[in-house]
Amino acid sequence: MNLEIVFKRSMYAVTALTGCLLGAAEGGWIPYGTLPAVVIGYLWTESQTRQDRVKQRGMSDTFAAVCGLAALICSTSEFFSESIEGRLLSGTHLLVYLTWIVLVQPKTNRRYWLLLALGILQLAVASVLASGQETVWFGIGAIVYVFATLWTLSVFSIHRSASQFAPKLAPLTTGSSTGPSVSGNSISMDSVQIEDGVTWITTPFMTGVAFNCAMSLLVSALFFILIPRVWIPGSSAFGSSDSAVPGVSKSAFAAEIRLGDMGAILESLDPVMQVKLKTPLRAAISATDYAERLGLAEPLFRGAVLSTYEAPRWKVEPLSIQRGSRLIPAERKSLVRQEIRLEDMSTDVLLAMGSPLGLVDPEEHPRGSYQALTGLIYRHPDFNKHGAVRYVVYSELPPPGVEMNATQPINEVLRQRYAQLGYIDRHRELPPRLERMAKLAQDIVLREEKRRGMRLSELDKARSIERFLRDSGEYSYTLNMSVDDKKIDPIEDFLFNRKQGHCEYFASALALMLRAVDIPTRLISGYKGGNYDQSTQTLHLQKRHAHAWCEAWIERQGWVTLDATPADERQAIVEAAAGNRSVWTDMRSQLVGIWSENVVNISLDKQEEIIYRPIRELVRGLLKSLKELWESPKTSLASFFGSLTHPLGWFSLRGIGTLLVLAGMGWLVHRTWQRIARWKGWSRVEADRQSIRLVEFYERFARLMDSLSLHRGETQTQQEFANQTAATLQSRLQSAGFSGSPLEISALFYKVRFGNEALPEREVDHVEELLSGLERVLRPQT
């Protein structure tokens, strides 16, 4: 294949790969526009109508400047849009637009370099956008990109050299030449010597590129592994872990929730947490049994408390994000022990059931703080910030038969704090333009009071509205969302038009309807239910278990849990999502967890455990062995060779270190022997024999030419000498039918000497015939 074609197809393939990686990371369609741009650019600008390489077609510089200005205007308009996604991705899209423009311009070496530079910038942006399970495929795609780019750069380097000689040479190929060349002499320029019909991309070249790619990957991996992970607390790529960036998956407890965002999470099988519960007597208790003791139908794990509704978003109360007192339980014998493993959720909130009274790490060190306003727990600043985290939460176990409605115990100090901050009153605030919804809530309460013949308490009012949404049959649970009337509030659209939605809509409707009857309410997001493994007595939660519900403030009781979502319909959809799982799905979830914990979010503690400490132990062991060898050589050698006879020893860190030492010693001995052999001259005879074997037939040809007083000059190549002899002896060779023999012999010489190829028997016989014929025709008669 033509070298130029190989280079250009490699360049365009790398550009297309960059567009795919960025598109998948962003989750938008704009980067995928690079794919048709690649096809159009290749067909339009790289086509050539004649072999003399006419001027390439493509977009003119003037029109390209106009398109560049239009791209700048489009990206600027995105930056000043109301969408935070547009502001964050405007610069990224500008890179994409510029790539499209360069693709359809006539190509020069400078523009090829520009394509590579734009691709690297896009890959850098994609690495920031990719998160969660996306980091697995992005890691694979990045490795492929490294190999493809190094290959393209290698081909680019020889293409640039080849392009300097293109006017004087026939088209340069990537494979072996089909026969001897009969064109002019070789050309030497900038220390590069080119022969007609030369082979550019050979097996050694491809092997060398593959070796360079592997070594680059190895060196990068070593840098990644060995550099200490000293993270800035609370930092993230965009300044907030809850940034709504396409392609960046949100957790179920972000600081701000847009209605409908939870729909994608509810279909995910990615793992969230594992919970194992033990009673004060250290006997296992299921999460469902503990939930019943707390007065809950299913296990609930609170992750975020949202108080302010600004359609179509719920936001947290600013005061509620302040961390509170450290959790250090005084008496743990009477508390439930919750052993939890939480996957990386990019938040400081830690999940647990009930009201937490203490939080420690697996070594029983206090690692959490308690926010009294919301009842949430947060990891302490000195706790692990990235990757999966293990912790233990202690909570109270209510006595059997005691009705528990409040999810958060309220004491007099907290009541005074609520009053001082006006916290409860702010949870009565109702946005405007919800008159129809407010009237519906009031009508429900009036109908219930009329049915009972008495005024309802605040808790009875809340329960009546909860039952209306959950049990009346007018509303159904679904993940398929659509908006019937965009002009009205999405909650009124849910209540009066669609009448179907997922938990976010049921919880939001309940919260706002309770506020309409003067009951303070807040929205809670987190997780509900889970899969209980009886064999391990562990509750497993996935993202599909994400849920939203309400807490209503009942003056004499505190915050009471309310859930208007139809439980049976929700459970059916949760189980249906689990029915889509397969062996590949389970394996992918495991790989995502391993990749996230040990690669993307590897912590300094984890590096210390699996990297630094073993390396220190290995070095100390080697130093100790060397010291013992110095003090008692016989005993140390006997111990060393004895350890080699135990196979299990090779599968330890010490065994790997021993293997590396032995390999290094073997290499050192080999190199030392080579140097001694060259110094003593022992290997010179064999090298001379090998050299004579490789060029023996050409030496025979050279001796024949010497007999005719034709000698190859010191600056002449074998091909140039063949051209000279063919021209000098043209009449004698042509009459005997051997006019092309010198060129054939020189071509075979290059094939053997520099191509490192062994001639097949057919060509060996052929070159013997050529030499015998030349000797018969040209050798002087004695």
C-alpha positions in Angstrom: 0.0 0.0 0.0 1.1 3.5 -0.7 2.9 5.2 2.2 1.0 8.4 1.8 -2.4 6.6 1.9 -1.3 4.7 5.1 -0.4 8.0 6.8 -3.5 9.9 5.8 -5.9 7.1 6.8 -4.1 6.8 10.1 -4.5 10.5 10.7 -8.2 10.6 9.9 -8.8 7.5 12.0 -7.2 9.0 15.1 -9.3 12.2 14.6 -12.5 10.1 14.3 -11.5 8.2 17.5 -11.1 11.5 19.4 -14.6 12.6 18.3 -16.1 9.3 19.6 -14.3 9.5 22.9 -15.4 13.1 23.5 -18.9 12.4 22.4 -19.3 9.4 24.7 -17.9 11.3 27.6 -20.0 14.4 27.0 -23.2 12.5 26.2 -24.1 15.0 23.5 -24.3 14.8 19.7 -21.9 17.6 18.7 -18.6 15.8 19.0 -20.0 12.9 16.9 -20.2 15.4 14.1 -16.5 14.8 13.7 -17.3 11.4 12.0 -19.0 12.8 8.9 -16.5 15.7 8.9 -13.7 13.0 8.7 -15.4 11.3 5.7 -16.1 14.5 3.9 -12.6 15.9 4.5 -10.9 12.7 3.3 -12.9 12.3 0.1 -12.8 16.0 -0.7 -9.3 17.2 0.2 -7.2 14.0 -0.1 -8.5 12.9 -3.6 -5.9 13.3 -6.4 -6.9 13.2 -10.1 -3.3 12.6 -11.4 -0.2 11.0 -10.3 1.7 14.3 -10.6 -0.1 15.4 -7.4 -2.2 18.3 -8.5 -3.2 20.9 -6.0 -5.5 19.5 -3.3 -9.1 20.6 -3.2 -10.7 21.9 0.0 -12.1 25.0 1.7 -10.3 28.2 0.9 -8.6 30.2 3.7 -11.0 33.0 3.4 -14.1 30.8 3.8 -12.3 29.0 6.6 -11.8 32.3 8.5 -15.5 33.0 8.1 -16.4 29.6 9.4 -14.0 30.1 12.3 -15.7 33.4 13.2 -19.1 31.6 13.1 -17.7 28.8 15.4 -16.5 31.5 17.9 -19.9 33.1 17.9 -21.7 29.8 18.5 -19.4 28.8 21.4 -19.7 32.3 22.9 -23.5 32.1 22.7 -23.3 28.8 24.6 -21.1 30.4 27.2 -23.6 33.2 27.9 -26.6 30.8 27.9 -28.6 30.1 31.1 -27.6 26.5 31.0 -24.6 25.6 33.2 -23.9 22.7 30.7 -23.6 25.2 27.9 -21.1 27.4 29.9 -18.9 24.5 30.7 -18.9 22.9 27.3 -18.7 26.0 25.1 -14.9 25.8 24.9 -15.0 22.1 24.2 -17.4 22.7 21.3 -15.1 25.4 19.9 -12.3 22.8 19.7 -14.7 20.5 17.8 -15.8 23.2 15.4 -12.1 24.1 14.6 -11.4 20.4 14.0 -14.2 20.3 11.4 -12.8 23.4 9.7 -9.3 22.0 9.5 -10.6 18.6 8.2 -12.1 20.2 5.1 -9.1 22.5 4.3 -6.3 21.6 1.9 -3.7 19.6 3.9 -0.2 20.7 4.8 2.2 19.3 7.4 1.3 22.2 9.7 -2.5 21.3 9.4 -1.8 17.7 10.2 0.0 18.8 13.3 -2.9 21.0 14.1 -5.3 18.1 13.9 -3.2 16.1 16.3 -3.0 19.0 18.8 -6.8 19.6 18.7 -7.3 15.9 19.2 -5.1 15.9 22.3 -7.0 18.9 23.8 -10.3 17.1 23.2 -9.1 14.0 24.8 -8.0 16.0 27.9 -11.5 17.5 28.1 -13.0 14.0 27.7 -10.9 12.7 30.6 -12.5 15.4 32.8 -16.1 14.7 31.7 -15.8 10.9 32.0 -16.8 9.7 35.5 -18.2 6.7 37.3 -18.5 3.6 35.1 -17.6 5.7 32.1 -14.0 5.8 33.3 -13.6 2.1 32.4 -14.3 2.4 28.8 -12.5 5.8 28.7 -9.4 4.1 30.1 -9.6 1.5 27.3 -10.3 4.1 24.7 -7.3 6.3 25.9 -5.0 3.3 25.6 -6.2 2.7 22.1 -5.7 6.4 21.4 -2.1 6.3 22.7 -1.2 3.3 20.4 -3.0 4.9 17.4 -1.4 8.3 17.9 2.2 6.9 18.3 1.7 4.8 15.2 0.4 7.9 13.3 3.3 10.0 14.5 5.8 7.3 13.5 4.3 7.1 10.0 4.1 10.9 9.8 7.9 11.1 10.5 8.8 8.8 7.5 6.1 10.4 5.4 7.7 13.8 5.9 11.1 12.4 4.8 9.5 10.6 1.9 7.8 13.8 0.7 11.1 15.5 0.2 12.1 13.0 -2.4 8.7 12.5 -4.0 9.4 14.5 -7.2 12.4 12.3 -8.1 11.0 8.9 -7.1 8.2 6.7 -8.1 5.3 6.3 -5.6 6.7 5.0 -2.4 5.1 1.9 -1.0 4.7 0.3 2.4 5.4 -3.2 1.2 8.2 -4.9 -0.7 9.0 -3.9 -4.2 7.8 -6.2 -7.0 11.0 -6.2 -8.9 14.2 -4.4 -9.6 14.0 -0.7 -10.3 15.4 0.7 -13.5 15.1 4.4 -12.7 17.8 6.9 -11.6 20.3 6.9 -8.8 19.6 7.1 -5.1 19.2 10.5 -3.3 20.9 11.5 -0.1 19.5 14.5 1.9 19.6 15.4 5.6 21.4 12.1 6.4 18.5 10.1 4.9 19.4 7.8 1.9 16.5 6.7 -0.3 16.6 4.0 -3.0 14.1 3.4 -5.7 11.4 0.9 -4.7 12.4 1.1 -1.1 10.4 -0.7 1.6 9.2 1.9 4.1 6.9 0.2 6.6 8.4 -3.2 7.4 7.9 -5.7 10.2 10.8 -4.3 12.2 9.3 -0.8 11.9 5.9 -2.0 13.1 7.5 -4.0 15.9 9.4 -1.0 17.0 6.3 1.2 17.1 4.5 -1.5 19.1 7.4 -1.7 21.5 7.5 2.1 21.9 3.7 2.1 22.6 4.1 -0.6 25.2 7.0 1.2 26.9 5.1 4.5 26.9 2.1 2.8 28.5 4.4 1.1 31.1 6.2 4.4 32.0 2.9 6.2 32.3 1.4 3.5 34.5 4.5 3.6 36.8 4.2 7.4 37.1 0.5 7.1 37.8 1.0 4.4 40.4 4.0 5.9 42.2 2.9 9.6 42.4 1.3 10.1 45.9 -2.4 11.0 45.8 -2.5 14.1 47.8 -6.0 15.5 47.0 -7.4 18.9 47.7 -10.4 18.3 50.0 -13.7 18.9 48.4 -12.2 19.7 45.0 -13.6 18.5 41.7 -13.1 19.2 38.1 -15.7 21.9 37.9 -15.6 23.1 41.4 -18.6 21.2 42.6 -19.3 17.5 42.8 -22.9 18.2 41.9 -22.3 20.1 38.6 -24.8 19.0 36.1 -22.5 18.2 33.3 -23.7 15.8 30.5 -21.9 12.5 30.9 -21.2 13.0 34.6 -23.6 10.8 36.5 -25.3 12.3 39.5 -25.9 10.5 42.8 -29.3 10.3 44.2 -28.5 12.9 46.8 -27.1 15.9 44.9 -27.3 19.4 46.5 -29.7 20.3 43.8 -32.3 18.1 42.0 -34.0 18.9 38.8 -37.3 17.1 38.4 -36.8 14.2 36.1 -33.0 13.8 36.8 -33.5 10.7 38.9 -35.1 8.8 36.0 -31.8 7.7 34.5 -30.5 6.6 37.9 -33.5 4.5 38.5 -32.6 2.2 35.6 -28.9 1.7 36.6 -27.6 -1.5 38.1 -24.4 0.1 39.4 -23.7 -0.8 43.0 -24.1 1.9 45.7 -23.6 0.3 49.1 -23.5 -2.9 51.2 -25.0 -3.0 54.7 -24.6 -5.6 57.4 -26.5 -5.0 60.7 -25.9 -6.5 64.1 -27.9 -6.2 67.3 -26.3 -5.0 70.6 -25.6 -8.7 71.3 -23.8 -9.0 68.0 -26.5 -11.1 66.4 -27.3 -10.4 62.8 -30.6 -8.6 62.1 -32.0 -8.0 58.6 -32.4 -4.4 57.4 -36.1 -5.0 56.8 -36.6 -6.1 60.5 -34.7 -3.0 61.6 -36.8 -0.8 59.3 -40.0 -2.2 60.9 -38.7 -1.4 64.4 -38.2 2.2 63.1 -41.8 2.3 61.8 -40.8 2.1 58.2 -42.1 -0.3 55.5 -38.7 -0.7 53.9 -35.1 0.4 54.7 -34.5 4.1 54.0 -31.1 5.7 53.7 -31.3 9.5 53.8 -28.8 11.3 51.5 -30.0 14.9 51.0 -32.6 17.2 52.6 -34.0 19.7 50.2 -36.1 22.6 51.4 -36.5 25.3 48.6 -38.6 24.7 45.5 -37.9 26.8 42.5 -39.6 25.1 39.5 -38.4 22.8 38.3 -35.6 22.4 41.0 -35.3 21.5 44.6 -32.4 23.0 46.5 -30.8 22.5 49.9 -31.2 24.9 52.8 -28.0 26.9 53.0 -27.7 26.5 56.7 -28.2 22.8 56.6 -24.9 22.1 54.8 -22.9 23.2 57.8 -21.3 20.3 59.6 -22.2 19.7 63.2 -20.7 17.9 66.2 -18.5 14.9 66.0 -20.2 11.5 66.5 -18.6 9.6 69.3 -21.0 7.1 71.0 -20.5 6.8 74.8 -22.1 3.4 75.3 -22.2 1.0 72.3 -23.5 -2.1 74.0 -27.1 -1.0 73.5 -26.8 0.2 69.9 -27.3 -1.4 66.5 -24.0 -1.8 64.7 -24.3 -0.9 60.9 -21.2 -2.1 59.0 -21.3 -0.2 55.6 -19.3 -0.2 52.5 -20.3 2.9 50.3 -19.1 3.3 46.7 -17.7 6.6 45.6 -20.6 9.0 45.4 -18.6 12.2 45.0 -20.1 13.7 48.2 -19.2 14.0 51.9 -22.6 12.6 53.0 -22.5 9.1 54.5 -25.6 6.9 54.4 -27.1 5.0 57.3 -30.5 3.9 58.7 -32.2 5.5 61.6 -30.8 8.3 63.8 -27.0 7.9 64.0 -25.4 8.2 67.4 -21.8 7.3 66.4 -19.6 6.8 63.3 -16.2 5.2 63.3 -13.9 3.6 60.7 -13.2 -0.1 60.7 -10.4 0.5 63.3 -13.0 2.2 65.6 -11.6 5.7 65.1 -14.2 8.5 65.1 -14.7 9.6 61.5 -18.0 11.4 61.2 -20.0 14.5 62.2 -23.8 15.0 62.7 -25.8 17.8 61.3 -28.7 18.4 63.7 -30.9 20.5 61.4 -31.2 17.7 58.8 -30.1 14.6 60.7 -27.5 13.8 58.1 -24.0 12.5 58.8 -20.8 13.7 57.0 -17.4 12.2 56.8 -14.7 13.9 58.8 -12.1 15.9 56.8 -9.4 13.4 57.8 -11.4 10.4 56.4 -10.8 8.9 52.9 -12.2 11.4 50.3 -12.1 9.3 47.2 -13.1 5.8 46.2 -15.2 3.3 48.2 -15.3 3.9 51.9 -16.0 1.5 54.8 -17.4 2.8 58.1 -19.5 1.7 61.1 -22.6 3.6 62.3 -24.1 3.0 65.7 -27.9 3.7 66.0 -30.5 3.1 68.6 -32.7 -0.1 68.5 -36.3 0.8 69.5 -38.0 -1.8 71.8 -40.5 -4.1 70.1 -44.1 -2.8 69.9 -43.1 0.9 70.3 -44.6 3.0 67.4 -41.9 5.0 65.7 -43.0 7.8 63.3 -40.3 10.4 63.7 -37.1 9.8 61.7 -35.2 12.4 63.8 -35.4 12.7 67.5 -36.1 16.3 68.6 -35.0 17.8 71.9 -35.5 21.2 73.4 -32.2 22.5 72.3 -32.9 21.7 68.7 -36.4 23.2 68.9 -34.8 26.5 70.2 -32.3 26.3 67.3 -35.1 25.9 64.8 -36.9 28.9 66.3 -33.8 31.0 66.3 -33.1 30.4 62.7 -36.7 30.5 61.5 -36.0 27.0 60.0 -39.5 25.6 60.3 -41.3 28.7 58.9 -39.2 28.5 55.7 -40.5 25.0 55.1 -44.0 26.5 54.8 -43.1 28.7 51.8 -45.1 28.0 48.7 -44.1 29.3 45.3 -46.6 31.4 43.3 -48.7 30.0 40.4 -49.7 26.9 42.3 -53.3 28.0 43.2 -54.9 25.0 41.5 -52.7 22.5 43.4 -53.3 24.3 46.7 -57.1 24.1 46.2 -56.8 20.4 45.5 -54.9 19.9 48.8 -57.5 21.9 50.7 -60.4 20.0 49.1 -58.8 16.7 50.1 -58.6 17.8 53.7 -62.1 19.2 53.7 -63.6 16.0 52.3 -61.8 13.9 54.9 -63.0 16.2 57.7 -66.5 16.0 56.4 -66.3 12.2 56.2 -65.0 11.9 59.8 -67.2 14.7 61.2 -64.3 16.3 63.0 -61.3 18.6 62.5 -58.2 16.7 61.5 -54.8 17.0 63.3 -51.8 18.0 61.3 -50.7 14.3 61.1 -54.1 13.2 59.9 -54.1 16.0 57.2 -50.7 14.8 56.0 -51.8 11.1 56.0 -55.0 11.9 54.0 -53.1 13.7 51.2 -50.5 10.9 51.2 -53.2 8.3 50.7 -54.9 10.3 48.0 -51.7 10.4 45.9 -50.7 6.8 46.7 -53.9 4.8 47.0 -56.6 6.7 45.0 -55.7 5.0 41.7 -55.7 8.3 39.9 -51.9 8.3 39.7 -49.5 5.7 38.4 -45.7 5.1 38.7 -43.6 5.2 35.5 -40.1 6.1 34.3 -41.3 7.2 30.9 -41.6 11.0 31.3 -43.3 13.5 29.0 -44.6 17.0 29.6 -48.2 17.8 28.5 -48.2 21.5 29.2 -44.9 23.3 29.4 -46.5 26.6 30.4 -47.5 25.5 33.9 -45.5 24.3 36.8 -44.3 20.6 36.3 -46.0 19.6 39.5 -49.4 20.9 38.4 -48.8 19.2 35.0 -48.2 16.0 36.9 -51.3 16.4 39.1 -53.8 17.4 36.5 -52.5 16.3 33.1 -50.1 13.4 33.0 -51.0 11.8 36.4 -48.0 9.5 36.1 -44.4 9.9 37.1 -41.7 8.5 39.3 -40.9 9.1 43.0 -39.6 12.7 42.5 -43.0 13.8 41.2 -45.0 12.0 43.9 -42.7 13.4 46.7 -42.7 16.9 45.3 -46.4 17.0 44.9 -46.9 15.7 48.5 -44.4 18.3 49.9 -46.0 21.2 48.1 -49.6 20.1 48.9 -48.7 19.8 52.6 -47.3 23.3 52.5 -50.6 24.4 51.0 -52.4 23.3 54.1 -49.8 25.0 56.4 -47.7 21.9 57.3 -43.9 22.4 57.1 -42.4 19.9 54.8 -39.0 19.0 53.2 -38.1 16.7 50.4 -35.6 13.8 51.1 -33.7 11.9 48.5 -31.7 8.8 49.1 -32.2 5.1 48.7 -35.1 2.7 49.6 -35.1 -1.1 49.8 -32.4 -3.3 48.4 -31.5 -7.0 47.9 -30.9 -9.0 51.0 -28.4 -11.8 50.7 -29.3 -14.3 53.4 -26.1 -16.3 53.0 -23.9 -13.3 53.9 -26.7 -11.4 55.8 -25.9 -8.3 53.8 -28.2 -5.8 52.1 -27.0 -4.7 48.6 -28.2 -1.5 47.1 -27.9 -0.3 43.5 -28.7 3.0 41.8 -32.1 1.6 40.8 -33.0 1.7 44.5 -32.8 5.5 44.5 -35.9 7.2 45.9 -37.5 10.4 47.1 -39.9 10.9 49.9 -41.1 13.6 52.4 -40.7 14.5 56.0 -43.5 16.6 57.6 -43.0 18.6 60.7 -45.5 17.5 63.4 -45.1 19.8 66.4 -45.4 17.2 69.1 -43.5 14.5 67.3 -40.9 16.0 65.1 -40.1 15.1 61.5 -42.5 12.3 60.3 -41.7 10.2 57.2 -44.3 10.2 54.5 -44.1 8.4 51.1 -46.8 9.0 48.5 -45.2 6.8 45.8 -47.3 3.6 44.9 -45.1 1.0 46.6 -46.2 -2.0 44.5 -45.8 -0.3 41.1 -42.4 1.0 42.1 -41.2 -2.4 43.3 -42.4 -4.0 40.0 -40.3 -1.5 38.0 -37.3 -1.9 40.3 -37.5 -5.7 39.9 -37.9 -5.3 36.1 -34.7 -3.3 35.9 -33.0 -6.2 37.8 -34.4 -8.6 35.2 -32.2 -7.0 32.5 -29.0 -7.9 34.3 -26.7 -10.6 32.9 -23.4 -12.2 33.5 -21.8 -9.3 31.6 -23.8 -6.7 33.7 -22.6 -8.3 36.9 -19.0 -8.5 35.6 -19.1 -4.9 34.4 -20.3 -3.7 37.8 -17.5 -5.6 39.5 -14.9 -4.1 37.0 -16.3 -0.6 37.6 -15.9 -1.0 41.3 -12.3 -2.3 41.0 -11.4 0.4 38.5 -12.9 3.2 40.6 -11.4 2.1 43.8 -7.9 1.1 42.6 -7.3 3.3 39.6 -9.4 6.4 39.3 -9.9 7.2 43.0 -7.0 5.4 44.5 -6.1 7.2 47.7 -2.8 7.8 49.5 -3.8 5.2 52.2 -4.5 2.7 49.4 -1.1 3.5 47.8 0.6 3.0 51.1 -1.1 -0.4 51.6 -0.6 -1.9 48.1 2.5 -0.1 46.8 4.7 1.8 49.1 4.7 -0.6 52.1 5.4 -3.7 50.0 8.2 -1.9 48.1 9.8 -0.9 51.4 9.5 -4.4 52.8 11.0 -5.8 49.6 14.0 -3.4 49.8 14.5 -4.1 53.5 14.4 -7.8 52.7 17.0 -7.5 50.0 19.3 -5.4 52.2 18.9 -7.9 55.0 19.7 -10.8 52.6 22.8 -9.0 51.3 23.9 -8.3 54.9 23.5 -12.0 55.7 25.3 -13.0 52.6 28.3 -10.8 53.6 28.4 -12.1 57.1 27.7 -15.8 56.4 27.9 -16.6 52.6 27.6 -20.3 52.9 24.4 -20.2 55.1 22.8 -17.5 53.0 23.4 -19.3 49.7 22.0 -22.5 51.1 18.9 -20.7 52.3 18.5 -18.9 49.0 18.7 -22.1 46.9 16.5 -23.9 49.3 13.8 -21.2 48.8 14.0 -21.7 45.1 12.7 -25.3 45.5 9.4 -24.1 47.0 7.0 -23.2 44.1 4.6 -21.2 46.4 7.5 -18.9 47.2 7.5 -17.6 43.6 3.9 -16.3 43.9 4.8 -13.8 46.7 6.3 -10.3 46.5 9.6 -11.8 47.7 9.5 -14.4 44.9 8.8 -11.7 42.3 11.7 -9.6 43.6 14.0 -12.7 43.5 13.0 -13.4 39.9 13.8 -9.8 38.9 17.2 -10.0 40.6 18.0 -13.2 38.8 16.9 -11.8 35.5 19.0 -8.7 36.1 22.1 -10.8 37.0 21.6 -12.9 33.9 21.4 -9.8 31.7 24.5 -8.4 33.4 26.5 -11.6 32.8 25.4 -11.8 29.2 26.4 -8.2 28.5 29.7 -8.7 30.2 30.5 -11.8 28.1 29.7 -9.9 24.9 32.1 -7.1 25.9 34.8 -9.5 26.7 34.2 -11.4 23.5 34.5 -8.2 21.4 37.6 -7.1 23.3 39.3 -10.5 22.8 38.1 -10.8 19.2 36.4 -14.1 19.8 33.3 -13.1 17.9 35.0 -11.4 15.0 35.4 -14.6 12.9 31.8 -15.6 13.3 30.7 -12.0 12.4 32.9 -12.0 9.3 31.5 -15.4 8.2 27.9 -14.1 8.7 28.7 -11.0 6.7 30.3 -13.0 3.9 27.3 -15.4 3.8 24.9 -12.5 3.5 26.7 -10.7 0.6 28.6 -13.5 -1.0 26.8 -13.3 -4.4 27.3 -9.6 -4.5 31.0 -9.9 -3.7 31.2 -12.3 -6.7 29.6 -9.7 -8.9 32.0 -7.0 -7.6 35.1 -9.2 -8.3 33.8 -9.7 -11.9 33.5 -5.9 -12.3 37.0 -5.4 -10.9 38.3 -7.7 -13.6 36.8 -5.2 -16.1 38.4 -2.2 -14.3 35.0 -1.1 -13.0 35.3 -0.2 -9.3 32.5 1.0 -6.9 33.4 4.4 -5.4 33.5 5.0 -1.7 30.4 7.4 -1.9 28.5 5.2 -4.4 25.7 3.0 -3.3 25.3 -0.5 -4.7 22.4 0.6 -6.8 24.3 3.6 -8.2 27.2 1.3 -9.1 24.7 -1.1 -10.8 23.3 1.8 -12.9 26.9 2.7 -13.9 27.9 -0.8 -14.9 24.7 -1.3 -16.9 25.3 1.9 -18.8 29.0 1.2 -19.5 28.4 -2.4 -20.6 25.1 -1.8 -22.3 26.1 -3.0 -25.8 27.7 -6.2 -24.5 24.9 -7.0 -22.0 22.1 -6.2 -24.4 23.4 -8.4 -27.2 23.6 -11.3 -24.7 20.2 -10.6 -23.1 21.6 -9.6 -19.7 20.9 -5.8 -19.8 19.0 -5.8 -16.5 21.2 -8.2 -14.6 23.3 -5.7 -12.6 20.1 -4.0 -11.3 18.5 -7.3 -10.4 21.7 -8.3 -8.4 21.7 -4.9 -6.6 18.0 -5.2 -5.7 18.6 -8.7 -4.3 21.6 -7.4 -2.3 19.4 -4.8 -0.6 16.7 -7.4 0.1 19.3 -9.7 1.8 21.6 -7.2 3.4 19.3 -4.5 4.7 15.9 -6.2 4.5 17.3 -9.1 6.6 15.5 -11.6 4.3 16.6 -15.1 3.3 16.4 -15.7 -0.4 14.1 -18.6 -1.4 15.6 -21.4 -3.3 14.1 -20.2 -6.6 15.8 -16.8 -6.3 19.1 -18.4 -5.2 19.0 -20.4 -8.5 18.1 -17.3 -10.4 21.0 -15.2 -9.0 23.4 -18.1 -9.7 22.2 -18.1 -13.4 22.7 -14.4 -13.6 26.2 -14.5 -12.2 27.2 -17.5 -14.4 25.8 -15.7 -17.5 27.6 -12.5 -16.7 30.9 -14.3 -16.1 30.5 -16.1 -19.4 29.7 -12.9 -21.3 32.1 -10.5 -19.6 35.0 -12.4 -18.2 38.1 -11.7 -20.4 39.3 -14.7 -22.4 42.6 -16.1 -21.4 
